[in-house]
Amino acid sequence: MAMAANEIEALIKAALPDAKITVEDLAGDGDHYAANVVSEQFRGLSRVRQHQIVYAALRGRMGGELHALALQTSAPE
């Protein structure tokens, strides 16, 4: 079962309300996405911790409904 880009964005936004998020369907199949997430909550955190926060926001959908997510995260400049 595929997942829509707006669902991914909504889940991340629920966890990181200040985030600026772009989600792109890389293969047109609803399974392979790229996301860029910029949030003040990432400031001072390692890239690994930033990614863990985003994956937690997806509530276990990685590996199931969402097969692959190329993720870029950062704090605002």
N, C-alpha and C positions, 0 to 999 in steps of 0.2 A: 504494500500500500504506500503510495507516494505522499509527499507532504508539500503543500503550497508555500511559496516564498513568503506570502503575507502571514502565514501561521508561524513561521520561523521568526519573522520580525516581531510579531505580537508577543511571543514567548520571551524573547530577549528583552523587549521593551517593558514587560511586566516586572522583570527582575532588575532592570537598569533603566528607570524612567527617564533619565537625562540623556540616554544614549542617542547618538546619531548612527543609524543603521542602514546599510545598503546590502541587499541580498540579490544574487544573480544565479539563475538556473543555468549551470554550465553545459548540460547535455540536453536540455529540453525534456527530461524524463521525470522531473520531480524528485530525483534521488541524489543528484550531484550538484551541490551549491557552493558558491563562494560568498562569504560575508565579511564585511568590514564594519567593525563596531568601535566607536569612539565614545568613551565615557570618562567623566571626571573621577568616577569610582576606581578607575584603573591606575590613577596617579600613584607612583611609588611602589606599585606591585610588579613582580616579575611577569614576563610574558606567559610563563606556564600558569601562574596563578590567575592571570586575566582569562586565559583560555578555559581554565577550570570553572570560573564563574559563568562563562557563556554556556559551557556544556551542562552545568547544573541547571541553568535556566531552561534548557531544552527538555528537562524532566524525563530522561531515559529514552528519548526518541532516537538518539544516535545509535546506529547499528541496526535499527528496526525500520521505522518509517523513513528515517533519514539515513541514507547509506554513507554519504561522504559530504564533509563540509570543510572547504579550504577557508581557514579563519585568519583574519588579520585584526588585531586589537591594538588600541593605543589610548592614551589620555589626550585631551584637546591640547593644541599648541598654544 
